[in-house]
């Protein structure tokens, strides 16, 4: 069980991680630079070069990354447990779709994203220790509270 203050630090840390991992995806120009590096890493891990992104793919990447950046800023400024719970749910969804892509494409670079997503999701799903818990039992924290 985590204390409320420890959980808030965890929520903030996951948001800071997201800023570092997502910032390069947020513009078409930075993504194109990142794409080259990801492709190289994928090849070194035994995969093939990543496919070329067209302008529409860049748009989707930039839109989604922009949303993640705003969501990250919210959690940095106000790391509420409720936001951490929602973030955990989002990370499980992201992990599911990345696992699907791994299954379909076999691109090993996806493991570099799946493992941390699952780890942050699990960490933000841990139960919270509440001060007002009864002596006979542990406090129960809802997934979305």
C-alpha positions in Angstrom: 0.0 0.0 0.0 1.2 3.4 -0.9 0.7 6.6 1.2 -1.2 9.4 -0.5 2.0 11.5 -0.8 4.0 8.6 -2.3 1.1 8.0 -4.8 1.1 11.7 -5.8 4.9 11.5 -6.4 4.3 8.4 -8.5 1.6 10.1 -10.6 3.9 13.1 -11.1 6.8 10.9 -12.0 4.7 9.0 -14.6 3.7 12.4 -16.1 7.3 13.6 -16.3 8.2 10.3 -18.0 5.4 10.9 -20.5 6.7 14.3 -21.3 10.2 13.0 -22.1 8.8 10.0 -24.1 6.2 11.9 -26.0 7.6 15.3 -26.7 9.4 14.2 -29.9 6.2 12.7 -31.3 4.3 16.0 -30.9 5.4 17.8 -34.1 5.9 16.3 -37.6 9.5 17.6 -37.7 10.6 16.2 -34.4 8.8 12.9 -35.1 10.6 12.5 -38.4 13.9 12.7 -36.6 12.8 10.3 -33.9 11.4 7.9 -36.6 14.9 7.5 -38.0 16.3 6.6 -34.6 13.5 4.2 -33.8 14.0 2.5 -37.1 17.7 2.1 -36.4 17.0 0.7 -33.0 14.4 -1.7 -34.4 16.9 -3.0 -36.9 19.5 -3.5 -34.2 17.0 -5.4 -32.2 16.4 -7.8 -35.1 13.5 -6.1 -36.8 13.2 -4.4 -40.2 13.2 -0.7 -40.9 10.0 1.0 -39.9 7.7 2.1 -42.7 7.8 5.6 -44.0 5.2 7.9 -42.5 3.0 10.0 -44.8 1.6 13.4 -43.8 -1.7 11.9 -42.5 0.3 9.5 -40.2 2.3 12.5 -39.0 -0.9 14.4 -38.3 -2.4 11.5 -36.2 0.9 11.1 -34.3 1.1 14.9 -33.6 -2.5 15.1 -32.5 -2.3 12.2 -30.1 1.0 13.3 -28.7 -0.3 16.8 -28.1 -3.2 15.3 -26.1 -0.7 13.2 -24.0 1.4 16.3 -23.4 -1.5 18.3 -22.1 -2.6 15.3 -20.0 0.9 15.1 -18.6 1.0 18.7 -17.7 -2.2 18.3 -15.8 -0.8 15.4 -13.8 2.5 17.3 -13.1 0.7 20.4 -11.8 -2.1 18.5 -9.9 -1.1 14.8 -9.3 -4.4 13.6 -7.9 -4.8 9.9 -7.1 -8.0 9.9 -9.3 -5.9 11.1 -12.3 -3.3 8.4 -11.6 -6.1 5.8 -11.7 -7.4 7.1 -15.0 -3.8 7.2 -16.3 -3.4 3.6 -15.3 -6.5 2.7 -17.3 -5.1 4.6 -20.3 -1.8 2.8 -20.1 -3.5 -0.6 -20.1 -5.3 0.4 -23.3 -2.1 1.8 -24.8 -0.3 -1.5 -23.9 -3.1 -3.5 -25.4 -2.9 -1.8 -28.8 0.9 -1.9 -28.7 0.8 -5.6 -28.0 -1.6 -6.0 -30.9 0.8 -4.1 -33.2 3.7 -6.3 -31.9 1.6 -9.4 -32.7 0.8 -8.2 -36.2 4.2 -6.7 -37.1 6.7 -8.5 -34.9 8.6 -5.2 -34.6 10.8 -5.6 -31.4 11.1 -1.8 -30.8 7.6 -2.0 -29.5 8.8 -3.8 -26.4 10.6 -0.6 -25.4 7.2 1.0 -25.1 5.0 -1.9 -23.8 7.1 -2.7 -20.8 7.2 0.8 -19.3 3.5 1.4 -20.1 2.6 -1.8 -18.2 4.9 -0.9 -15.3 3.5 2.6 -14.9 -0.1 1.2 -15.2 0.6 -1.4 -12.5 2.3 1.1 -10.2 -0.7 3.5 -10.5 -3.1 0.6 -9.8 -1.6 -0.1 -6.4 -3.9 0.4 -3.4 -3.6 3.5 -1.3 -3.3 3.6 2.4 -5.9 5.9 3.8 -5.5 7.6 7.2 -9.1 6.9 8.2 -8.9 3.1 7.6 -10.5 0.9 10.1 -8.3 -1.2 12.4 -9.8 -4.5 11.2 -9.3 -4.0 7.6 -7.3 -2.1 5.0 -8.8 0.9 3.3 -10.2 0.1 -0.1 -9.4 2.5 -3.0 -11.6 2.4 -6.0 -9.9 2.2 -9.4 -11.3 5.6 -10.4 -11.4 7.5 -7.2 
